[in-house]
């Protein structure tokens, strides 16, 4: 099965910073890659699908890029409400594995 | 409004059986796959499997194959996740989720509120 590896596992940044989270697939997955945000005690929320398409209603601070095996989630200007754990997920073929998550905190 | 409403929290003993549910509304239930995701306490998201209500076609993660059963009753727009013999390691939050488009190769844009399952003697 294809493994999804996120880096870093945790991240601390200041309000206004540009934040980048990486996700690497062990084999190519074309652009079948989604990013989710999960705030503490809440249900996961879809941010990005097809690697770079912003889900309706999601802030334009969030963007995604990549194709094949290497993908990136970028927050252009970190806000306090962005404190959360972020997960990538591949969905080109079952199992639709999630990355291990990146915990984002405010410095 | 598209909604997935899950059954309530459960507290069970090791060895007991359990079936939790996820009821879809606000869309054509039989045309969209429904998936299940596990989140153990303090841990990440794990994809368990997915079912197509139209014909009950089911795909499991190898990690969960044989450990759980995913089923559906399309007459009442409800998907199920069941265990025949629970273990303490099954203690987790379980989410159902629906892909955003008809095909199953699609991200989950709609999630249930989660069902907390606690297994303890």
HADDOCK unambig.tbl for C-alpha pairs under 7 A between the chains (distance, minus, plus):
assign (segid A and resid 34 and name CA) (segid B and resid 107 and name CA) 6.11 0.50 0.50
assign (segid A and resid 43 and name CA) (segid B and resid 113 and name CA) 6.39 0.50 0.50
assign (segid A and resid 46 and name CA) (segid B and resid 108 and name CA) 6.81 0.50 0.50
assign (segid A and resid 46 and name CA) (segid B and resid 109 and name CA) 5.59 0.50 0.50
assign (segid A and resid 49 and name CA) (segid B and resid 107 and name CA) 6.29 0.50 0.50
assign (segid A and resid 91 and name CA) (segid B and resid 105 and name CA) 5.42 0.50 0.50
assign (segid A and resid 91 and name CA) (segid B and resid 106 and name CA) 6.33 0.50 0.50
assign (segid A and resid 91 and name CA) (segid B and resid 107 and name CA) 6.92 0.50 0.50
assign (segid A and resid 92 and name CA) (segid B and resid 105 and name CA) 5.84 0.50 0.50
assign (segid A and resid 93 and name CA) (segid B and resid 105 and name CA) 6.92 0.50 0.50
assign (segid A and resid 94 and name CA) (segid B and resid 59 and name CA) 6.97 0.50 0.50
assign (segid A and resid 94 and name CA) (segid B and resid 61 and name CA) 7.00 0.50 0.50
assign (segid A and resid 95 and name CA) (segid B and resid 47 and name CA) 6.94 0.50 0.50
assign (segid A and resid 95 and name CA) (segid B and resid 60 and name CA) 6.88 0.50 0.50
assign (segid A and resid 95 and name CA) (segid B and resid 61 and name CA) 4.98 0.50 0.50
assign (segid A and resid 96 and name CA) (segid B and resid 47 and name CA) 6.12 0.50 0.50
assign (segid A and resid 97 and name CA) (segid B and resid 46 and name CA) 6.86 0.50 0.50
assign (segid A and resid 97 and name CA) (segid B and resid 47 and name CA) 5.83 0.50 0.50
assign (segid A and resid 98 and name CA) (segid B and resid 45 and name CA) 6.34 0.50 0.50
assign (segid A and resid 98 and name CA) (segid B and resid 46 and name CA) 6.28 0.50 0.50
assign (segid A and resid 98 and name CA) (segid B and resid 47 and name CA) 6.86 0.50 0.50
assign (segid A and resid 100 and name CA) (segid B and resid 44 and name CA) 5.79 0.50 0.50
assign (segid A and resid 101 and name CA) (segid B and resid 44 and name CA) 6.22 0.50 0.50
